[in-house]
Amino acid sequence: MGVMIKRAGSKRWMREHVTDPFVKQAQKDGYRSRAAYKLLEIAQKDRLLQAGAIVFDLGAAPGGWSQVAARAVGQSGRVYAVDLLAVQPVPGVQILRGDFTAAQTRAELLALAPSGADLVLSDMAPNLTGIVDRDQRLSFELAELAVVFAAEALRPGGSVLLKVFQSEWVEGLRGAMDELFTRVAVRKPEASRGRSAEVFLLGTGLRHTVVRSSMNQP
């Protein structure tokens, strides 16, 4: 999901963007965003993406993570992507435009993989307001919802990878993930800018499936 860039920092962001080696590499490799390399690094380290896997990509725009996932799972796998923003077609990816925070959208996603998924990816982020406490809370709420969705969407043994911004809520979310997954780790890939507060929580080995009931809640 897109993040608004504050005008005060737009010049600095542009300078970083045009000189960023990951941006240049993404252009060479045909990826839509430098974020593809965050997923590539974590997926390689933790063996997340396998041929034939079923993957959900939450907050997919502009589609860089979906590209990585689709290339990895191949024709025998499936990738289902969702975002509020329009996402240009990605080979091997079924794209749903909708609001992930809406129960109906989540129910539509679950219906796409009735037998369960192997991996849920979430690069979701709210449109930032510049009010730190509010932005951290909004980010946490999205991450929490992604974990709830993963618990219902994944097969036993499945995994979830989600972006969060470091805050007082992260440890609580990690604790909740500890109850659901056999292993929970924090990742900060090289492609994630050092000054960025983002980190990625990785939960692997879903302990059990959850009755699909909470997706009906608003």
N, C-alpha and C positions, 0 to 999 in steps of 0.2 A: 504494500500500500504506500502511496506517495507520502512524502514528508515535505512540508513547506519550508523553504529556506528563508531565513530572516534577511532583510536587505543589508543590515549591518555587516553580515558575514558573507554576502554573495560574492564580493570581489575575491576574497580569500579562497572561497570554495571554487571559483572558476580557475584561479591560478593553480590550485592543487589538481583540479580535474584535468586540465590540458597537459600537465606534466606527469600525471600519475602513471606509473608503469603498468598497473593492472588495467587501466582504461585503454592504454595502447595495445596491450595483449588481448583484451577482449575484442577489440576491433579486428585484430589479426585472426583470432580464433572463431569469429562469428557469433560471439555471445552478446546479448543485448545490454548487459551491465557488468561492471567489475565485481558485483556481488557473486557472480558465478564462481569466482575463485575461492570465496569463503566456503561455499558448499563443497567444491572439489577437494579442498584441503581436508576438511573434516570427514568427508565421505571416504577419502583414501585412508586416513588415519584410523577410522573406526569401522571401516568396511560396511558402510551403510547402504550402498546402492548395488543391487544384484540384478542380473538378467532375469526377467520374468516377474519382477516385483510389482506390486500395486502401491502407488504413491499418491498422497494428497499434498498439494502445494497451496498453502493458505497465504493470501496477500501476494499473489504471484506477479503482479505488474512490476516491470515491463516484460518479464518472462525468462530472465536469466537462469533462475533455479529450475524452472520447468524444462529449459533446454538441457541442462546438465542431467536432470533426472531421466528425461526421455531418451537421451543418448545412452545412458547406462542400463536402463531396463530393457531396451530393445523392443522389437516387434512383439515379443511374447509377453511383455509387461504392459502396464497401464499407468498413465499419469493424469490425474484430475486436478485442475487448477481453478482457483476462485479469486476474484478481486472486485472491489467496487468500481475500479477503473477498467476501461476497455483494454484488453490484451490482444495484440495481433496474433493470428494463428501460429501455433508452434507445431511442427510435425510430431505426431505421436501423442499429442496432448488434447484432452477434452476440456474446454474452457467454459466455466460458468461465471457470468457476470452477476454479482449480487453482493449483498451486505452480510458478511460472515457473522455479525453480531445478531442477525435476525434468525429466529428459530426455524423459519421456513427454509432459508438458505442452507442451514446446517442439515436439515432433514433431507433436502434434495441431494446434498453431497453424500450422505450416508447411503441413500438409495442407489448410488452409482456403484458401490462396492458392497453388496449385501453379505458377501462371505468374509468381509474384513480386508483391511489393508496391511501392508508390511511396514510402511513408513509414513509418518505425517511430518511435513516440513512447514515451518511458519516463519516468514520474514516480515510479518505484519508489524506496522508501526503507526501510531496515530499522527494526525496532522498536528505538529507541535505548536503550542501557544506561546512559548517563551517563559511560561510560569512553571518553574521546575517541579514543584510538588504536584501540580495538576498533570503535567506531562508524564511524570513517573507513574502516577496512579493510572492514567489512561493506558500506558504501556503495559502495566501489570495486569490490568483487567483483560486486555487482549491476550496476553500470554496465558493467563489463568483459563480463559475460555478455550484456547487452543489445547491445553492439557486435558480439559474435560472432554473435548471432542476426540482427542487422540485415544483416551481411555475407552471410548465407545466405538471408535472406528477401527481400531487395530485388532489384529488377530493376537492370540497369546504369543508372546515372544517378540512382538513388534516394537518399533522404536519411534521416538519423536525428537525432533530437533527444532528449537525455537529461539528466536532472538528476544532478548530482554535488555533493558537498560539498568545498570547497577543502581540499586536503591535499597531502602530498608525492607522492601517486600520480597526481594529475591530469595533470601534464605528461607522464608516461609514457603514460597513456591517450590523451592528445591526440596524442602521437607515433605511436602505433599507428593512430589514426584517419587521420593524415596519409598513411599508406601505402595506406589503403583508399579514401579520398575525395579528390576534386580540391580541395576547400576545407573547412577546419575553422575554426570561429569559436567564441568564448565570448560568451554572452549573459546579461545580468542585467536582466530586464524590470522595469518600474516596480512591478508588482504583487508582486515579490519583496521582502520586508521587508529594509530596509537592514542590520539586525543579523544577518540570516540568512547562514550560510556557503554557502548553495546558489548555484550557477551552473548554466548550461545549456550543454552542448557540442553544437554543431551541425555535422554532417558532411553535405555535399551533393555530389552527383555521384559515386556509387559507381563505382569504376574498372572492376570486373569482378565477375562472380558467383563464388561459392565452391561447390565440390562439397559437397553436404549430407551431411557425414559426422560432424562434431563434435556434432550434435544427438543422436547416439546414445550419447554419453558421459554418465555419471552426473554 
